[in-house]
Amino acid sequence: MSRRFVPVDRRILEQNIKARYHAGDIGTEDALHLFDELLQCAGSSSIRAINYLVTTVGRDSPALGVSLFNRVASANVAPNSMTYTILVDCCCRAGRLDLGFAAMGHIIKMGFAADAIVTFSHLLKAICAEKKTSYAMDIVLRIMPMFNCVPDNFSYNILFKGLCNERRSQEALELIHMMVQHGGSCQPNVVSYNTVVDGMLKEGEVDKAYTLFSEMLRQGISPDVVTCTSIISGMCKVHAMDKAEEVLQQMLDRRILPDAATYNCLIHGYYLLGHCEKVDRIFKEMSRNGVQPNIVTYNIQIIFARAEGAQKLGKYLIL
């Protein structure tokens, strides 16, 4: 079988584009000039280099990225699945969700749907951004499996974020439970739990958030500093300082180093309760763990120092 001949100039140009793209050495203007140059001599092997250029342009100008795709389609260079993924992303970020769905239709028609998990993700993010998370759920739970495109953690995490942004954290919780009970290969991860815990706390569902945190530990999902700090913050807001301290101890036991934000929650909580001796203990613990107070820490101190000073001055004036 004879090997297809690729002109030396074109091959060098394609290799140059690839090297510069991976080195982060192509700006939008350069990409446009290179695109014009490549398209004049492009062949079937040029689609990878074209994808690099369209991606670069689309980052700064999604609408211009869509325009470049149209030029590719009319230049007899067959787009591949990655080209369509880039197109869907550009359409969604340009606010043209309708064109994104049209491009997705081409992907399905060409038989790329099973490998189009990233493409679906672009659509899901855009749909959730428009507060249409119920539709995004239908895509993940029904449409994607229909085309043998198995949703992954990233797909579900987009749903969790969308539901919580719409103050539907209870539905997000039910979705987590559904994933766990299904027992499939796609299970909630630390990002999933962090998102839903944060959503519940924002809706004032502190007890449910703490329960979900406990479930997370039972499932063997190791929390991170974001998870623990969110829970500690929620506990401090309802003055459940014993539970907040319990989570702090769990962090230390798991060798998850608390940061300034973690300690700020505890400092603020104890100040609100007037437990200044416990505030001193937290400051000493911060120092032992090598955590430096930040501007928020000092602002909390200043606010409560002023409040305490005003209270003392008020008593003095009354006397």
C-alpha positions as CSV (number, residue, x, y, z in Angstrom):
1,M,0.0,0.0,0.0
2,S,1.5,3.3,-1.1
3,R,2.1,6.0,1.5
4,R,0.2,9.2,1.0
5,F,2.5,12.0,0.0
6,V,2.4,15.1,2.2
7,P,4.2,18.2,0.8
8,V,7.3,19.1,2.8
9,D,6.2,22.8,3.3
10,R,2.8,21.8,4.6
11,R,4.3,19.2,6.9
12,I,6.8,21.7,8.3
13,L,4.0,24.3,8.8
14,E,1.8,21.7,10.7
15,Q,4.7,20.7,12.9
16,N,5.5,24.3,13.6
17,I,1.9,25.0,14.6
18,K,1.8,22.0,16.9
19,A,5.1,22.9,18.6
20,R,4.1,26.5,19.1
21,Y,0.6,25.6,20.4
22,H,2.0,23.2,23.1
23,A,4.6,25.8,24.1
24,G,1.8,28.4,24.5
25,D,3.6,30.5,21.9
26,I,0.6,31.4,19.6
27,G,-1.5,34.4,20.1
28,T,-4.8,35.2,18.4
29,E,-3.3,37.3,15.7
30,D,-0.6,34.7,14.9
31,A,-3.2,32.0,14.9
32,L,-5.3,33.9,12.3
33,H,-2.3,34.4,10.0
34,L,-1.2,30.7,10.4
35,F,-4.8,29.6,9.7
36,D,-4.9,31.6,6.4
37,E,-1.5,30.2,5.4
38,L,-2.4,26.6,6.3
39,L,-5.9,26.6,4.7
40,Q,-4.3,27.5,1.3
41,C,-2.5,24.1,1.2
42,A,-4.5,22.1,3.7
43,G,-5.0,18.4,3.3
44,S,-6.7,15.7,5.4
45,S,-3.7,15.5,7.8
46,S,-4.0,19.3,8.5
47,I,-7.1,18.9,10.7
48,R,-5.0,18.6,13.9
49,A,-3.1,21.7,13.3
50,I,-6.3,23.5,12.3
51,N,-7.9,22.4,15.6
52,Y,-5.0,24.0,17.5
53,L,-5.5,27.3,15.7
54,V,-9.3,27.3,16.1
55,T,-8.9,26.5,19.8
56,T,-6.5,29.4,20.2
57,V,-8.7,31.9,18.4
58,G,-11.9,30.6,20.1
59,R,-10.4,31.3,23.6
60,D,-10.4,35.0,23.0
61,S,-13.2,35.3,20.5
62,P,-15.7,32.4,20.4
63,A,-17.7,34.0,17.6
64,L,-14.5,34.2,15.5
65,G,-13.8,30.6,16.3
66,V,-17.2,29.6,14.8
67,S,-16.4,31.6,11.7
68,L,-13.1,29.7,11.3
69,F,-14.9,26.4,11.5
70,N,-17.2,27.5,8.7
71,R,-14.1,28.2,6.5
72,V,-12.7,24.8,7.3
73,A,-16.0,23.1,6.3
74,S,-15.9,24.9,3.0
75,A,-12.3,24.1,2.3
76,N,-12.8,20.3,1.9
77,V,-11.0,19.5,5.1
78,A,-13.1,17.0,7.0
79,P,-13.6,18.1,10.6
80,N,-13.1,15.4,13.2
81,S,-14.7,14.9,16.6
82,M,-12.3,17.3,18.3
83,T,-13.2,20.0,15.7
84,Y,-16.8,19.7,16.5
85,T,-16.1,19.7,20.3
86,I,-14.2,23.0,19.8
87,L,-17.2,24.3,17.7
88,V,-19.7,23.4,20.4
89,D,-17.6,25.1,23.1
90,C,-17.3,28.3,21.0
91,C,-21.1,28.3,20.3
92,C,-21.9,28.0,23.9
93,R,-19.5,30.7,25.1
94,A,-20.7,33.0,22.3
95,G,-24.2,32.6,23.7
96,R,-25.5,30.6,20.7
97,L,-26.7,27.5,22.5
98,D,-28.9,26.8,19.4
99,L,-25.9,26.5,17.2
100,G,-24.2,24.3,19.9
101,F,-27.1,21.9,19.7
102,A,-27.0,21.9,15.9
103,A,-23.3,21.0,16.0
104,M,-24.1,18.3,18.5
105,G,-26.5,16.9,16.0
106,H,-23.8,16.6,13.5
107,I,-21.6,14.7,16.0
108,I,-24.4,12.3,16.6
109,K,-25.1,11.9,12.9
110,M,-21.5,11.2,12.2
111,G,-21.3,8.5,14.9
112,F,-19.0,10.4,17.3
113,A,-21.5,10.6,20.1
114,A,-20.1,7.7,22.2
115,D,-16.8,9.5,22.5
116,A,-18.3,13.0,22.9
117,I,-18.3,13.3,26.7
118,V,-16.3,16.5,26.6
119,T,-18.7,17.9,24.0
120,F,-21.7,17.1,26.1
121,S,-20.0,18.8,29.0
122,H,-19.8,22.1,27.2
123,L,-23.5,21.9,26.5
124,L,-24.3,21.0,30.1
125,K,-22.4,24.0,31.5
126,A,-24.1,26.4,29.1
127,I,-27.6,24.9,29.9
128,C,-27.0,25.1,33.6
129,A,-25.8,28.7,33.3
130,E,-29.2,29.5,31.8
131,K,-30.9,28.0,34.9
132,K,-32.2,25.1,32.9
133,T,-30.6,22.3,35.0
134,S,-33.7,20.1,34.7
135,Y,-33.0,19.9,31.0
136,A,-29.3,19.2,31.7
137,M,-30.4,16.3,34.0
138,D,-32.4,14.8,31.2
139,I,-29.4,14.9,28.9
140,V,-27.2,13.2,31.5
141,L,-29.7,10.6,32.7
142,R,-31.5,9.8,29.4
143,I,-30.0,11.2,26.2
144,M,-26.3,10.5,26.8
145,P,-26.9,6.8,27.7
146,M,-29.1,6.5,24.6
147,F,-26.0,7.2,22.5
148,N,-23.7,5.0,24.6
149,C,-22.0,8.1,25.9
150,V,-21.4,7.2,29.6
151,P,-21.6,10.3,31.9
152,D,-18.6,10.8,34.1
153,N,-17.9,12.6,37.4
154,F,-17.5,15.9,35.5
155,S,-20.9,15.5,33.9
156,Y,-22.6,14.9,37.3
157,N,-20.6,17.6,39.0
158,I,-21.9,20.2,36.5
159,L,-25.4,19.0,37.5
160,F,-24.7,19.3,41.2
161,K,-23.4,22.9,40.6
162,G,-26.4,23.8,38.5
163,L,-28.9,22.4,41.0
164,C,-27.2,24.1,44.0
165,N,-27.1,27.4,42.1
166,E,-30.8,27.1,41.7
167,R,-31.2,26.4,45.4
168,R,-32.2,22.8,44.7
169,S,-29.7,21.2,46.9
170,Q,-32.2,18.5,48.1
171,E,-32.4,17.3,44.5
172,A,-28.6,17.3,44.3
173,L,-28.6,15.2,47.5
174,E,-31.0,12.7,46.0
175,L,-28.9,12.5,42.9
176,I,-25.8,11.7,45.0
177,H,-27.8,8.9,46.8
178,M,-28.9,7.6,43.4
179,M,-25.3,7.4,42.2
180,V,-24.2,5.6,45.4
181,Q,-27.1,3.1,45.3
182,H,-26.6,2.4,41.6
183,G,-23.1,1.2,42.5
184,G,-21.7,1.9,39.0
185,S,-18.2,2.9,38.0
186,C,-19.2,6.6,38.3
187,Q,-19.4,7.5,42.0
188,P,-19.6,10.9,43.7
189,N,-16.1,12.3,44.3
190,V,-14.8,15.0,46.7
191,V,-15.9,17.7,44.3
192,S,-19.4,16.3,44.2
193,Y,-19.7,16.3,48.0
194,N,-18.1,19.7,48.3
195,T,-20.6,21.2,45.9
196,V,-23.7,19.8,47.5
197,V,-22.4,20.5,51.1
198,D,-21.8,24.1,50.1
199,G,-25.2,24.3,48.5
200,M,-27.0,23.0,51.6
201,L,-25.1,25.4,53.8
202,K,-26.1,28.3,51.6
203,E,-29.7,27.2,52.0
204,G,-29.4,27.0,55.8
205,E,-29.6,23.2,55.8
206,V,-26.7,22.9,58.3
207,D,-27.8,19.5,59.8
208,K,-28.3,17.9,56.3
209,A,-24.9,19.2,55.3
210,Y,-23.2,17.7,58.3
211,T,-25.1,14.4,57.7
212,L,-23.8,14.4,54.1
213,F,-20.3,15.1,55.3
214,S,-20.6,12.1,57.6
215,E,-21.9,9.9,54.7
216,M,-18.9,11.1,52.7
217,L,-16.6,9.8,55.3
218,R,-18.4,6.4,55.5
219,Q,-18.2,6.1,51.7
220,G,-14.4,6.3,52.0
221,I,-14.2,9.7,50.2
222,S,-11.4,11.7,51.8
223,P,-12.5,15.3,52.4
224,D,-10.2,18.2,51.6
225,V,-9.7,21.5,53.3
226,V,-12.5,23.0,51.3
227,T,-15.0,20.4,52.6
228,C,-14.0,20.7,56.2
229,T,-13.8,24.5,56.2
230,S,-17.4,24.7,54.7
231,I,-18.7,22.4,57.4
232,I,-16.8,24.2,60.2
233,S,-18.2,27.6,58.9
234,G,-21.7,26.2,58.9
235,M,-21.4,24.8,62.4
236,C,-20.0,28.1,63.7
237,K,-22.9,30.1,62.2
238,V,-25.4,28.1,64.3
239,H,-23.1,28.2,67.3
240,A,-22.5,24.4,67.2
241,M,-18.8,24.9,68.2
242,D,-18.5,21.4,69.6
243,K,-19.2,19.9,66.1
244,A,-16.9,22.5,64.5
245,E,-14.1,21.5,66.8
246,E,-14.9,17.8,66.1
247,V,-14.5,18.4,62.3
248,L,-11.2,20.3,63.0
249,Q,-9.9,17.3,64.9
250,Q,-10.9,15.0,62.1
251,M,-8.9,17.2,59.8
252,L,-5.8,17.0,61.9
253,D,-6.3,13.2,62.3
254,R,-6.4,12.8,58.5
255,R,-3.4,15.2,58.2
256,I,-5.5,17.8,56.3
257,L,-3.8,21.0,57.3
258,P,-6.4,23.7,58.3
259,D,-5.7,27.1,56.6
260,A,-6.4,30.6,57.7
261,A,-10.0,30.5,56.4
262,T,-10.6,27.4,58.6
263,Y,-9.3,29.1,61.7
264,N,-11.1,32.4,60.9
265,C,-14.4,30.6,61.1
266,L,-13.6,29.3,64.6
267,I,-12.3,32.7,65.7
268,H,-15.4,34.4,64.5
269,G,-17.7,31.8,66.1
270,Y,-16.0,32.1,69.5
271,Y,-16.0,35.9,69.4
272,L,-19.7,35.9,68.7
273,L,-20.2,33.8,71.8
274,G,-17.9,35.9,73.9
275,H,-15.4,33.1,74.5
276,C,-12.2,35.1,74.3
277,E,-10.1,32.5,76.0
278,K,-11.0,30.0,73.3
279,V,-10.1,32.6,70.7
280,D,-6.6,32.8,72.3
281,R,-6.4,29.0,72.1
282,I,-7.2,29.0,68.4
283,F,-4.5,31.7,67.7
284,K,-2.0,29.6,69.5
285,E,-3.0,26.5,67.5
286,M,-2.7,28.5,64.3
287,S,0.9,29.4,65.3
288,R,1.8,25.8,66.2
289,N,0.6,24.6,62.8
290,G,2.5,27.3,60.9
291,V,-0.6,29.1,59.6
292,Q,-0.3,32.8,59.4
293,P,-3.3,35.1,60.2
294,N,-4.5,37.0,57.1
295,I,-6.3,40.2,56.6
296,V,-9.7,38.6,57.4
297,T,-8.3,37.4,60.8
298,Y,-7.2,40.9,61.7
299,N,-10.4,42.4,60.5
300,I,-12.4,40.1,62.8
301,Q,-10.1,41.1,65.7
302,I,-10.5,44.8,65.0
303,I,-14.3,44.6,64.7
304,F,-14.7,42.8,68.0
305,A,-12.1,44.9,69.7
306,R,-14.1,48.1,68.7
307,A,-17.3,46.5,69.8
308,E,-15.9,45.6,73.1
309,G,-14.4,49.0,73.5
310,A,-17.7,50.7,72.7
311,Q,-19.5,48.5,75.2
312,K,-17.0,49.4,77.9
313,L,-17.3,53.1,77.0
314,G,-21.0,52.9,77.2
315,K,-20.9,51.5,80.7
316,Y,-18.5,54.2,81.7
317,L,-20.8,57.0,80.4
318,I,-23.8,55.5,82.1
319,L,-21.9,55.5,85.4
